[in-house]
Amino acid sequence: MYGNTQFGADVEEVSLTADQRQTLRSDLTHVATGLREVLPDDFAVGSEITSGTNGPRATIAVQPPLGSVVSAGYSPTPEKISITDAERDDLVHGLAASAALQVKQAMTDDAAPTAQ
C-alpha cells in the first residue's frame, strides 16, 4: 500500500512559513494519533519534518514488533501544503495494513499463533 511511498511532487522547491510548518506538523500528529488508535501498543509510531534539497519533507513511520519499518513521505507543493482528511485516513489505513503485513511476513510458519 503506502510502505515507503512518497506523496506529492518533489520537483518544486518550497519554503514553509512558521504557520505552514505548524499546520503540517499538526497533520502528521493527526495521522500518528490515528495509527496509535488502530494499532496495538507494540507498534512504534513516529513522524518528522525534514529539510531536503527540494524543500521540506514530512515522513510518518511505523515500526512493527516484527518486520521492517514502513513509512510514507509527503513533499508539500506551493499549491498544497497540508494533508487532507481523506489523505490522512488513507495514510492511517495503508500504513496500519502494511505494518500488520510486515508482522505476518516476519512470522515463521511454525510459530504458535497468539489467538485462534
MOPAC internal coordinates of N, CA, C and O (Angstrom, degrees):
PM7 1SCF
backbone

  N    0.0000 0     0.00 0     0.00 0    0    0    0
  C    1.4462 1     0.00 0     0.00 0    1    0    0
  C    1.5290 1   109.99 1     0.00 0    2    1    0
  O    1.2310 1   120.05 1    86.23 1    3    2    1
  N    1.3304 1   117.51 1   -93.77 1    3    2    1
  C    1.4458 1   120.87 1  -175.00 1    5    3    2
  C    1.5175 1   112.86 1  -110.38 1    6    5    3
  O    1.2310 1   120.03 1  -171.04 1    7    6    5
  N    1.3254 1   117.55 1     8.96 1    7    6    5
  C    1.4439 1   119.77 1  -178.08 1    9    7    6
  C    1.5211 1   111.62 1   -57.22 1   10    9    7
  O    1.2310 1   120.54 1   -61.10 1   11   10    9
  N    1.3073 1   116.57 1   118.90 1   11   10    9
  C    1.4543 1   123.16 1   178.49 1   13   11   10
  C    1.5247 1   112.90 1    56.94 1   14   13   11
  O    1.2310 1   120.43 1  -142.98 1   15   14   13
  N    1.3137 1   116.78 1    37.02 1   15   14   13
  C    1.4532 1   123.01 1  -179.48 1   17   15   14
  C    1.5132 1   109.96 1  -104.09 1   18   17   15
  O    1.2310 1   121.27 1   -38.75 1   19   18   17
  N    1.3159 1   115.17 1   141.25 1   19   18   17
  C    1.4586 1   120.47 1   178.02 1   21   19   18
  C    1.5237 1   108.91 1  -100.28 1   22   21   19
  O    1.2310 1   120.75 1   -44.07 1   23   22   21
  N    1.3320 1   116.17 1   135.93 1   23   22   21
  C    1.4515 1   121.66 1   175.95 1   25   23   22
  C    1.5162 1   108.37 1  -107.73 1   26   25   23
  O    1.2310 1   120.38 1   -42.66 1   27   26   25
  N    1.3079 1   116.88 1   137.34 1   27   26   25
  C    1.4613 1   120.12 1   177.56 1   29   27   26
  C    1.5187 1   111.21 1    91.30 1   30   29   27
  O    1.2310 1   121.23 1   -14.86 1   31   30   29
  N    1.3132 1   115.24 1   165.14 1   31   30   29
  C    1.4571 1   121.31 1  -179.47 1   33   31   30
  C    1.5170 1   110.22 1   -84.67 1   34   33   31
  O    1.2310 1   120.86 1   -30.34 1   35   34   33
  N    1.3269 1   115.96 1   149.66 1   35   34   33
  C    1.4555 1   118.78 1   178.45 1   37   35   34
  C    1.5288 1   111.54 1  -120.05 1   38   37   35
  O    1.2310 1   120.08 1  -157.32 1   39   38   37
  N    1.3332 1   117.45 1    22.68 1   39   38   37
  C    1.4502 1   120.11 1  -176.90 1   41   39   38
  C    1.5201 1   113.03 1   -95.89 1   42   41   39
  O    1.2310 1   119.50 1   157.04 1   43   42   41
  N    1.3070 1   118.55 1   -22.96 1   43   42   41
  C    1.4495 1   121.67 1  -179.30 1   45   43   42
  C    1.5244 1   110.26 1   -99.11 1   46   45   43
  O    1.2310 1   120.84 1   -45.94 1   47   46   45
  N    1.3148 1   115.99 1   134.06 1   47   46   45
  C    1.4563 1   119.17 1   177.74 1   49   47   46
  C    1.5226 1   109.33 1   -78.66 1   50   49   47
  O    1.2310 1   120.83 1   -49.74 1   51   50   49
  N    1.2983 1   116.01 1   130.26 1   51   50   49
  C    1.4577 1   122.59 1  -177.49 1   53   51   50
  C    1.5180 1   108.14 1  -125.47 1   54   53   51
  O    1.2310 1   120.80 1   -44.74 1   55   54   53
  N    1.3052 1   116.07 1   135.26 1   55   54   53
  C    1.4624 1   119.29 1   171.09 1   57   55   54
  C    1.5227 1   107.03 1  -118.02 1   58   57   55
  O    1.2310 1   121.31 1   -45.59 1   59   58   57
  N    1.3158 1   115.11 1   134.41 1   59   58   57
  C    1.4587 1   120.84 1  -175.58 1   61   59   58
  C    1.5167 1   110.95 1   -97.50 1   62   61   59
  O    1.2310 1   121.56 1   -38.20 1   63   62   61
  N    1.3219 1   114.61 1   141.80 1   63   62   61
  C    1.4577 1   119.70 1   169.96 1   65   63   62
  C    1.5247 1   107.35 1   -77.01 1   66   65   63
  O    1.2310 1   120.47 1   -10.03 1   67   66   65
  N    1.3046 1   116.70 1   169.97 1   67   66   65
  C    1.4717 1   120.11 1   178.45 1   69   67   66
  C    1.5289 1   110.69 1   -60.74 1   70   69   67
  O    1.2310 1   120.08 1   139.83 1   71   70   69
  N    1.3349 1   117.46 1   -40.17 1   71   70   69
  C    1.4691 1   120.66 1   179.04 1   73   71   70
  C    1.5236 1   111.80 1   -66.35 1   74   73   71
  O    1.2310 1   120.18 1   138.88 1   75   74   73
  N    1.3309 1   117.26 1   -41.12 1   75   74   73
  C    1.4625 1   120.65 1   178.76 1   77   75   74
  C    1.5241 1   110.84 1   -65.76 1   78   77   75
  O    1.2310 1   120.45 1   139.12 1   79   78   77
  N    1.3170 1   116.75 1   -40.88 1   79   78   77
  C    1.4694 1   120.47 1   177.63 1   81   79   78
  C    1.5295 1   110.21 1   -62.77 1   82   81   79
  O    1.2310 1   120.27 1   138.97 1   83   82   81
  N    1.3207 1   117.09 1   -41.03 1   83   82   81
  C    1.4617 1   121.17 1   178.50 1   85   83   82
  C    1.5272 1   110.80 1   -64.98 1   86   85   83
  O    1.2310 1   120.22 1   140.50 1   87   86   85
  N    1.3280 1   117.19 1   -39.50 1   87   86   85
  C    1.4687 1   121.04 1   177.28 1   89   87   86
  C    1.5206 1   110.34 1   -62.50 1   90   89   87
  O    1.2310 1   120.36 1   134.27 1   91   90   89
  N    1.3137 1   116.92 1   -45.73 1   91   90   89
  C    1.4602 1   120.98 1   179.22 1   93   91   90
  C    1.5269 1   110.83 1   -64.46 1   94   93   91
  O    1.2310 1   120.15 1   139.21 1   95   94   93
  N    1.3190 1   117.32 1   -40.79 1   95   94   93
  C    1.4680 1   121.45 1   176.99 1   97   95   94
  C    1.5369 1   110.25 1   -62.11 1   98   97   95
  O    1.2310 1   120.64 1   139.03 1   99   98   97
  N    1.3264 1   116.38 1   -40.97 1   99   98   97
  C    1.4645 1   121.06 1   177.56 1  101   99   98
  C    1.5291 1   110.75 1   -63.53 1  102  101   99
  O    1.2310 1   120.45 1   138.49 1  103  102  101
  N    1.3262 1   116.74 1   -41.51 1  103  102  101
  C    1.4672 1   120.37 1   177.56 1  105  103  102
  C    1.5274 1   110.62 1   -61.00 1  106  105  103
  O    1.2310 1   120.02 1   136.60 1  107  106  105
  N    1.3223 1   117.57 1   -43.40 1  107  106  105
  C    1.4636 1   121.21 1   177.90 1  109  107  106
  C    1.5238 1   111.25 1   -63.53 1  110  109  107
  O    1.2310 1   120.84 1   141.69 1  111  110  109
  N    1.3181 1   115.99 1   -38.31 1  111  110  109
  C    1.4676 1   120.44 1   178.20 1  113  111  110
  C    1.5261 1   110.49 1   -63.00 1  114  113  111
  O    1.2310 1   120.23 1   139.48 1  115  114  113
  N    1.3301 1   117.17 1   -40.52 1  115  114  113
  C    1.4653 1   120.55 1   177.78 1  117  115  114
  C    1.5283 1   111.17 1   -63.75 1  118  117  115
  O    1.2310 1   120.23 1   139.18 1  119  118  117
  N    1.3362 1   117.16 1   -40.82 1  119  118  117
  C    1.4643 1   120.25 1   177.33 1  121  119  118
  C    1.5291 1   109.66 1   -63.64 1  122  121  119
  O    1.2310 1   120.14 1   132.97 1  123  122  121
  N    1.3265 1   117.33 1   -47.03 1  123  122  121
  C    1.4616 1   121.32 1  -179.83 1  125  123  122
  C    1.5284 1   111.33 1   -60.63 1  126  125  123
  O    1.2310 1   120.58 1   138.47 1  127  126  125
  N    1.3199 1   116.50 1   -41.53 1  127  126  125
  C    1.4644 1   120.63 1   178.15 1  129  127  126
  C    1.5250 1   110.55 1   -62.70 1  130  129  127
  O    1.2310 1   120.69 1   136.34 1  131  130  129
  N    1.3297 1   116.28 1   -43.66 1  131  130  129
  C    1.4657 1   120.09 1   177.55 1  133  131  130
  C    1.5109 1   112.07 1   -60.79 1  134  133  131
  O    1.2310 1   120.45 1   139.48 1  135  134  133
  N    1.3290 1   116.75 1   -40.52 1  135  134  133
  C    1.4636 1   120.36 1   178.02 1  137  135  134
  C    1.5219 1   111.27 1   -65.17 1  138  137  135
  O    1.2310 1   120.29 1   138.93 1  139  138  137
  N    1.3237 1   117.06 1   -41.07 1  139  138  137
  C    1.4671 1   120.15 1   179.97 1  141  139  138
  C    1.5313 1   111.29 1   -66.66 1  142  141  139
  O    1.2310 1   120.41 1   153.00 1  143  142  141
  N    1.3338 1   116.83 1   -27.00 1  143  142  141
  C    1.4654 1   120.19 1   178.25 1  145  143  142
  C    1.5195 1   112.05 1   -73.33 1  146  145  143
  O    1.2310 1   120.12 1   146.56 1  147  146  145
  N    1.3493 1   117.38 1   -33.44 1  147  146  145
  C    1.4667 1   119.59 1  -175.12 1  149  147  146
  C    1.5246 1   113.64 1   -98.48 1  150  149  147
  O    1.2310 1   119.87 1   165.40 1  151  150  149
  N    1.3279 1   117.86 1   -14.60 1  151  150  149
  C    1.4596 1   120.66 1  -179.04 1  153  151  150
  C    1.5323 1   110.61 1  -107.06 1  154  153  151
  O    1.2310 1   120.29 1   -30.62 1  155  154  153
  N    1.3308 1   117.05 1   149.38 1  155  154  153
  C    1.4697 1   119.67 1   174.89 1  157  155  154
  C    1.5281 1   111.15 1   -63.80 1  158  157  155
  O    1.2310 1   120.71 1   -15.12 1  159  158  157
  N    1.3157 1   116.26 1   164.88 1  159  158  157
  C    1.4604 1   122.12 1  -177.68 1  161  159  158
  C    1.5207 1   113.30 1   -64.24 1  162  161  159
  O    1.2310 1   119.79 1   162.27 1  163  162  161
  N    1.3448 1   118.02 1   -17.73 1  163  162  161
  C    1.4624 1   121.47 1  -179.64 1  165  163  162
  C    1.5258 1   112.46 1   -69.67 1  166  165  163
  O    1.2310 1   119.87 1   165.06 1  167  166  165
  N    1.3190 1   117.85 1   -14.94 1  167  166  165
  C    1.4583 1   122.41 1  -179.32 1  169  167  166
  C    1.5295 1   108.97 1   -93.09 1  170  169  167
  O    1.2310 1   120.52 1   -56.44 1  171  170  169
  N    1.3238 1   116.61 1   123.56 1  171  170  169
  C    1.4663 1   121.06 1   178.36 1  173  171  170
  C    1.5317 1   108.99 1   -89.84 1  174  173  171
  O    1.2310 1   120.66 1   -46.53 1  175  174  173
  N    1.3338 1   116.34 1   133.47 1  175  174  173
  C    1.4558 1   122.44 1  -178.27 1  177  175  174
  C    1.5214 1   108.50 1  -120.73 1  178  177  175
  O    1.2310 1   120.47 1   -45.05 1  179  178  177
  N    1.3165 1   116.70 1   134.95 1  179  178  177
  C    1.4573 1   120.69 1   178.28 1  181  179  178
  C    1.5132 1   111.41 1  -145.90 1  182  181  179
  O    1.2310 1   120.97 1   -19.29 1  183  182  181
  N    1.3153 1   115.75 1   160.71 1  183  182  181
  C    1.4585 1   120.75 1   177.93 1  185  183  182
  C    1.5160 1   109.36 1  -147.45 1  186  185  183
  O    1.2310 1   121.16 1   -22.10 1  187  186  185
  N    1.3358 1   115.40 1   157.90 1  187  186  185
  C    1.4521 1   119.93 1   177.88 1  189  187  186
  C    1.5214 1   109.77 1  -158.73 1  190  189  187
  O    1.2310 1   121.52 1   -22.45 1  191  190  189
  N    1.3218 1   114.69 1   157.55 1  191  190  189
  C    1.4570 1   122.18 1   171.98 1  193  191  190
  C    1.5259 1   105.98 1  -118.93 1  194  193  191
  O    1.2310 1   120.96 1   -57.34 1  195  194  193
  N    1.3169 1   115.76 1   122.66 1  195  194  193
  C    1.4556 1   120.79 1  -179.76 1  197  195  194
  C    1.5241 1   109.43 1  -119.82 1  198  197  195
  O    1.2310 1   120.99 1   -17.83 1  199  198  197
  N    1.3082 1   115.72 1   162.17 1  199  198  197
  C    1.4602 1   121.55 1   175.94 1  201  199  198
  C    1.5130 1   108.39 1  -106.66 1  202  201  199
  O    1.2310 1   121.16 1   -55.08 1  203  202  201
  N    1.3293 1   115.39 1   124.92 1  203  202  201
  C    1.4563 1   120.66 1   178.94 1  205  203  202
  C    1.5119 1   110.40 1  -114.63 1  206  205  203
  O    1.2310 1   120.90 1     9.33 1  207  206  205
  N    1.3100 1   115.89 1  -170.67 1  207  206  205
  C    1.4546 1   120.22 1  -179.43 1  209  207  206
  C    1.5167 1   112.35 1   -67.41 1  210  209  207
  O    1.2310 1   119.92 1   154.00 1  211  210  209
  N    1.3269 1   117.76 1   -26.00 1  211  210  209
  C    1.4627 1   122.34 1   179.81 1  213  211  210
  C    1.5186 1   112.56 1  -104.57 1  214  213  211
  O    1.2310 1   120.02 1  -164.20 1  215  214  213
  N    1.3141 1   117.56 1    15.80 1  215  214  213
  C    1.4544 1   120.48 1   179.34 1  217  215  214
  C    1.5125 1   112.24 1   111.52 1  218  217  215
  O    1.2310 1   120.64 1    15.08 1  219  218  217
  N    1.3232 1   116.38 1  -164.92 1  219  218  217
  C    1.4692 1   120.56 1  -176.34 1  221  219  218
  C    1.5280 1   112.36 1   -71.20 1  222  221  219
  O    1.2310 1   121.61 1   -26.28 1  223  222  221
  N    1.3170 1   114.52 1   153.72 1  223  222  221
  C    1.4676 1   121.74 1   176.63 1  225  223  222
  C    1.5200 1   107.94 1  -140.77 1  226  225  223
  O    1.2310 1   121.14 1   -53.06 1  227  226  225
  N    1.3184 1   115.43 1   126.94 1  227  226  225
  C    1.4615 1   121.95 1   177.53 1  229  227  226
  C    1.5290 1   108.21 1  -100.01 1  230  229  227
  O    1.2310 1   121.08 1   -44.58 1  231  230  229
  N    1.3328 1   115.55 1   135.42 1  231  230  229
  C    1.4601 1   120.75 1  -179.83 1  233  231  230
  C    1.5109 1   109.31 1  -132.71 1  234  233  231
  O    1.2310 1   120.83 1   -42.64 1  235  234  233
  N    1.3325 1   116.01 1   137.36 1  235  234  233
  C    1.4580 1   122.61 1   172.67 1  237  235  234
  C    1.5266 1   106.46 1  -122.92 1  238  237  235
  O    1.2310 1   120.11 1   -46.07 1  239  238  237
  N    1.3272 1   117.39 1   133.93 1  239  238  237
  C    1.4606 1   121.03 1  -175.37 1  241  239  238
  C    1.5185 1   110.78 1  -136.23 1  242  241  239
  O    1.2310 1   121.63 1   -28.47 1  243  242  241
  N    1.3335 1   114.49 1   151.53 1  243  242  241
  C    1.4644 1   122.16 1   176.94 1  245  243  242
  C    1.5226 1   107.97 1  -128.01 1  246  245  243
  O    1.2310 1   120.63 1   -52.17 1  247  246  245
  N    1.3236 1   116.40 1   127.83 1  247  246  245
  C    1.4684 1   122.30 1   173.94 1  249  247  246
  C    1.5176 1   107.10 1  -105.63 1  250  249  247
  O    1.2310 1   120.23 1   -73.41 1  251  250  249
  N    1.3445 1   117.16 1   106.59 1  251  250  249
  C    1.4680 1   118.90 1   177.16 1  253  251  250
  C    1.5265 1   110.59 1   -72.57 1  254  253  251
  O    1.2310 1   119.74 1   -17.39 1  255  254  253
  N    1.3367 1   118.11 1   162.61 1  255  254  253
  C    1.4589 1   120.21 1   179.47 1  257  255  254
  C    1.5322 1   112.46 1   -63.55 1  258  257  255
  O    1.2310 1   120.20 1   153.40 1  259  258  257
  N    1.3225 1   117.22 1   -26.60 1  259  258  257
  C    1.4698 1   123.76 1   174.47 1  261  259  258
  C    1.5208 1   107.04 1  -133.18 1  262  261  259
  O    1.2310 1   120.63 1   -36.81 1  263  262  261
  N    1.3121 1   116.39 1   143.19 1  263  262  261
  C    1.4590 1   119.37 1   176.79 1  265  263  262
  C    1.5169 1   112.39 1    99.67 1  266  265  263
  O    1.2310 1   121.75 1     3.77 1  267  266  265
  N    1.3141 1   114.25 1  -176.23 1  267  266  265
  C    1.4570 1   121.80 1  -174.98 1  269  267  266
  C    1.5220 1   112.35 1   -87.31 1  270  269  267
  O    1.2310 1   121.58 1   -20.88 1  271  270  269
  N    1.3154 1   114.58 1   159.12 1  271  270  269
  C    1.4635 1   121.92 1   175.40 1  273  271  270
  C    1.5208 1   108.57 1   -67.65 1  274  273  271
  O    1.2310 1   120.51 1   -38.96 1  275  274  273
  N    1.3274 1   116.62 1   141.04 1  275  274  273
  C    1.4550 1   121.78 1   171.09 1  277  275  274
  C    1.5235 1   107.31 1  -116.45 1  278  277  275
  O    1.2310 1   121.04 1   -37.72 1  279  278  277
  N    1.3196 1   115.61 1   142.28 1  279  278  277
  C    1.4571 1   119.03 1  -177.57 1  281  279  278
  C    1.5162 1   110.54 1  -147.38 1  282  281  279
  O    1.2310 1   121.64 1   -16.68 1  283  282  281
  N    1.3067 1   114.48 1   163.32 1  283  282  281
  C    1.4597 1   122.11 1   174.66 1  285  283  282
  C    1.5089 1   107.32 1  -137.88 1  286  285  283
  O    1.2310 1   120.89 1   -41.53 1  287  286  285
  N    1.3198 1   115.91 1   138.47 1  287  286  285
  C    1.4514 1   121.13 1   179.26 1  289  287  286
  C    1.5139 1   111.06 1  -114.13 1  290  289  287
  O    1.2310 1   121.19 1   -25.96 1  291  290  289
  N    1.3121 1   115.33 1   154.04 1  291  290  289
  C    1.4561 1   121.74 1   179.33 1  293  291  290
  C    1.5202 1   108.27 1  -139.04 1  294  293  291
  O    1.2310 1   120.72 1   -56.87 1  295  294  293
  N    1.3232 1   116.23 1   123.13 1  295  294  293
  C    1.4669 1   121.49 1   176.69 1  297  295  294
  C    1.5186 1   108.02 1  -109.99 1  298  297  295
  O    1.2310 1   119.86 1   -68.78 1  299  298  297
  N    1.3265 1   117.87 1   111.22 1  299  298  297
  C    1.4591 1   120.42 1  -178.41 1  301  299  298
  C    1.5257 1   111.85 1   -64.99 1  302  301  299
  O    1.2310 1   120.91 1   -28.99 1  303  302  301
  N    1.3114 1   115.87 1   151.01 1  303  302  301
  C    1.4635 1   122.48 1   173.94 1  305  303  302
  C    1.5215 1   107.65 1  -110.40 1  306  305  303
  O    1.2310 1   119.97 1   -14.77 1  307  306  305
  N    1.3222 1   117.67 1   165.23 1  307  306  305
  C    1.4749 1   118.37 1   178.43 1  309  307  306
  C    1.5299 1   113.10 1   -58.73 1  310  309  307
  O    1.2310 1   120.38 1   150.61 1  311  310  309
  N    1.3336 1   116.87 1   -29.39 1  311  310  309
  C    1.4647 1   120.85 1  -179.59 1  313  311  310
  C    1.5223 1   112.97 1   -83.72 1  314  313  311
  O    1.2310 1   120.12 1   156.85 1  315  314  313
  N    1.3173 1   117.37 1   -23.15 1  315  314  313
  C    1.4699 1   120.39 1  -172.83 1  317  315  314
  C    1.5282 1   109.76 1  -141.58 1  318  317  315
  O    1.2310 1   121.10 1   -78.26 1  319  318  317
  N    1.3051 1   115.50 1   101.74 1  319  318  317
  C    1.4703 1   120.96 1  -179.34 1  321  319  318
  C    1.5246 1   111.00 1   -92.87 1  322  321  319
  O    1.2310 1   120.23 1   134.11 1  323  322  321
  N    1.3207 1   117.16 1   -45.89 1  323  322  321
  C    1.4674 1   120.76 1  -172.30 1  325  323  322
  C    1.5260 1   112.02 1   -86.69 1  326  325  323
  O    1.2310 1   121.36 1   -13.52 1  327  326  325
  N    1.3185 1   115.00 1   166.48 1  327  326  325
  C    1.4576 1   123.52 1   176.91 1  329  327  326
  C    1.5274 1   106.82 1   -99.60 1  330  329  327
  O    1.2310 1   120.14 1   -53.59 1  331  330  329
  N    1.3283 1   117.34 1   126.41 1  331  330  329
  C    1.4676 1   121.03 1  -177.05 1  333  331  330
  C    1.5277 1   110.70 1   -71.53 1  334  333  331
  O    1.2310 1   120.97 1   -15.82 1  335  334  333
  N    1.3348 1   115.76 1   164.18 1  335  334  333
  C    1.4665 1   120.72 1   177.77 1  337  335  334
  C    1.5235 1   111.16 1   -60.07 1  338  337  335
  O    1.2310 1   120.14 1   138.98 1  339  338  337
  N    1.3256 1   117.34 1   -41.02 1  339  338  337
  C    1.4676 1   120.72 1   179.77 1  341  339  338
  C    1.5269 1   110.33 1   -64.65 1  342  341  339
  O    1.2310 1   120.32 1   139.14 1  343  342  341
  N    1.3330 1   116.99 1   -40.86 1  343  342  341
  C    1.4671 1   120.00 1   177.55 1  345  343  342
  C    1.5205 1   110.89 1   -65.68 1  346  345  343
  O    1.2310 1   120.45 1   141.68 1  347  346  345
  N    1.3263 1   116.75 1   -38.32 1  347  346  345
  C    1.4752 1   119.75 1   177.55 1  349  347  346
  C    1.5187 1   110.64 1   -61.48 1  350  349  347
  O    1.2310 1   120.41 1   134.61 1  351  350  349
  N    1.3334 1   116.81 1   -45.39 1  351  350  349
  C    1.4659 1   120.57 1   178.85 1  353  351  350
  C    1.5305 1   110.64 1   -61.87 1  354  353  351
  O    1.2310 1   120.59 1   136.59 1  355  354  353
  N    1.3348 1   116.48 1   -43.41 1  355  354  353
  C    1.4616 1   120.00 1   178.32 1  357  355  354
  C    1.5272 1   111.30 1   -62.21 1  358  357  355
  O    1.2310 1   120.60 1   138.93 1  359  358  357
  N    1.3215 1   116.46 1   -41.07 1  359  358  357
  C    1.4634 1   120.00 1   178.65 1  361  359  358
  C    1.5216 1   111.27 1   -63.47 1  362  361  359
  O    1.2310 1   120.50 1   134.65 1  363  362  361
  N    1.3235 1   116.64 1   -45.35 1  363  362  361
  C    1.4661 1   120.29 1  -179.86 1  365  363  362
  C    1.5200 1   110.16 1   -60.04 1  366  365  363
  O    1.2310 1   120.20 1   128.82 1  367  366  365
  N    1.3212 1   117.23 1   -51.18 1  367  366  365
  C    1.4642 1   119.97 1  -176.50 1  369  367  366
  C    1.5266 1   111.80 1   -68.90 1  370  369  367
  O    1.2310 1   120.42 1   139.39 1  371  370  369
  N    1.3235 1   116.80 1   -40.61 1  371  370  369
  C    1.4651 1   119.87 1  -179.58 1  373  371  370
  C    1.5116 1   113.08 1   -67.14 1  374  373  371
  O    1.2310 1   120.37 1   133.85 1  375  374  373
  N    1.3252 1   116.90 1   -46.15 1  375  374  373
  C    1.4711 1   119.77 1   179.78 1  377  375  374
  C    1.5249 1   111.42 1   -68.01 1  378  377  375
  O    1.2310 1   120.23 1   141.13 1  379  378  377
  N    1.3329 1   117.17 1   -38.87 1  379  378  377
  C    1.4662 1   119.73 1   178.36 1  381  379  378
  C    1.5305 1   110.35 1   -63.08 1  382  381  379
  O    1.2310 1   120.40 1   136.32 1  383  382  381
  N    1.3248 1   116.84 1   -43.68 1  383  382  381
  C    1.4653 1   120.45 1   178.86 1  385  383  382
  C    1.5232 1   111.08 1   -64.94 1  386  385  383
  O    1.2310 1   120.43 1   137.95 1  387  386  385
  N    1.3228 1   116.79 1   -42.05 1  387  386  385
  C    1.4642 1   120.30 1   179.36 1  389  387  386
  C    1.5219 1   111.64 1   -64.82 1  390  389  387
  O    1.2310 1   120.35 1   139.94 1  391  390  389
  N    1.3261 1   116.94 1   -40.06 1  391  390  389
  C    1.4658 1   120.79 1   178.89 1  393  391  390
  C    1.5279 1   110.50 1   -66.32 1  394  393  391
  O    1.2310 1   120.27 1   138.54 1  395  394  393
  N    1.3285 1   117.09 1   -41.46 1  395  394  393
  C    1.4698 1   120.47 1   177.57 1  397  395  394
  C    1.5268 1   110.36 1   -63.71 1  398  397  395
  O    1.2310 1   120.45 1   140.79 1  399  398  397
  N    1.3181 1   116.75 1   -39.21 1  399  398  397
  C    1.4610 1   120.39 1   178.17 1  401  399  398
  C    1.5274 1   111.12 1   -64.89 1  402  401  399
  O    1.2310 1   120.00 1   143.37 1  403  402  401
  N    1.3222 1   117.60 1   -36.63 1  403  402  401
  C    1.4617 1   120.86 1   177.04 1  405  403  402
  C    1.5272 1   110.46 1   -60.04 1  406  405  403
  O    1.2310 1   120.53 1   137.72 1  407  406  405
  N    1.3178 1   116.60 1   -42.28 1  407  406  405
  C    1.4719 1   120.59 1   178.95 1  409  407  406
  C    1.5183 1   109.40 1   -64.47 1  410  409  407
  O    1.2310 1   120.53 1   134.59 1  411  410  409
  N    1.3175 1   116.60 1   -45.41 1  411  410  409
  C    1.4633 1   120.31 1  -178.86 1  413  411  410
  C    1.5238 1   110.69 1   -61.15 1  414  413  411
  O    1.2310 1   120.18 1   136.47 1  415  414  413
  N    1.3303 1   117.27 1   -43.53 1  415  414  413
  C    1.4559 1   120.41 1  -179.05 1  417  415  414
  C    1.5258 1   112.27 1   -70.35 1  418  417  415
  O    1.2310 1   120.22 1   151.90 1  419  418  417
  N    1.3285 1   117.19 1   -28.10 1  419  418  417
  C    1.4632 1   120.82 1  -179.16 1  421  419  418
  C    1.5262 1   112.14 1   -77.46 1  422  421  419
  O    1.2310 1   120.68 1   157.42 1  423  422  421
  N    1.3119 1   116.31 1   -22.58 1  423  422  421
  C    1.4667 1   119.46 1  -179.97 1  425  423  422
  C    1.5234 1   109.12 1   -77.35 1  426  425  423
  O    1.2310 1   120.48 1   -38.77 1  427  426  425
  N    1.3136 1   116.68 1   141.23 1  427  426  425
  C    1.4635 1   120.98 1   177.00 1  429  427  426
  C    1.5147 1   109.17 1   -85.26 1  430  429  427
  O    1.2310 1   121.04 1   -16.75 1  431  430  429
  N    1.3099 1   115.61 1   163.25 1  431  430  429
  C    1.4672 1   120.60 1  -179.72 1  433  431  430
  C    1.5195 1   112.68 1   -65.24 1  434  433  431
  O    1.2310 1   119.86 1   152.23 1  435  434  433
  N    1.3241 1   117.88 1   -27.77 1  435  434  433
  C    1.4597 1   120.66 1  -177.78 1  437  435  434
  C    1.5251 1   112.79 1   -89.41 1  438  437  435
  O    1.2310 1   119.84 1  -177.28 1  439  438  437
  N    1.3296 1   117.91 1     2.72 1  439  438  437
  C    1.4573 1   119.69 1   177.96 1  441  439  438
  C    1.5283 1   109.75 1   -74.40 1  442  441  439
  O    1.2310 1   121.06 1   -40.52 1  443  442  441
  N    1.3085 1   115.58 1   139.48 1  443  442  441
  C    1.4627 1   119.71 1  -179.63 1  445  443  442
  C    1.5322 1   109.06 1   -75.87 1  446  445  443
  O    1.2310 1   119.74 1   -50.38 1  447  446  445
  N    1.3330 1   118.11 1   129.62 1  447  446  445
  C    1.4649 1   120.15 1   178.84 1  449  447  446
  C    1.5208 1   110.44 1   -67.00 1  450  449  447
  O    1.2310 1   120.83 1   -30.98 1  451  450  449
  N    1.3176 1   116.02 1   149.02 1  451  450  449
  C    1.4624 1   119.75 1  -178.79 1  453  451  450
  C    1.5243 1   111.54 1   -79.50 1  454  453  451
  O    1.2310 1   120.39 1   158.12 1  455  454  453
  N    1.3105 1   116.85 1   -21.88 1  455  454  453
  C    1.4717 1   120.78 1   178.61 1  457  455  454
  C    1.5237 1   108.08 1  -148.71 1  458  457  455
  O    1.2310 1   121.34 1   -23.20 1  459  458  457
  N    1.3203 1   115.04 1   156.80 1  459  458  457
  C    1.4745 1   118.28 1   178.46 1  461  459  458
  C    1.4919 1   110.19 1  -126.55 1  462  461  459
  O    1.2310 1   120.10 1   180.00 1  463  462  461

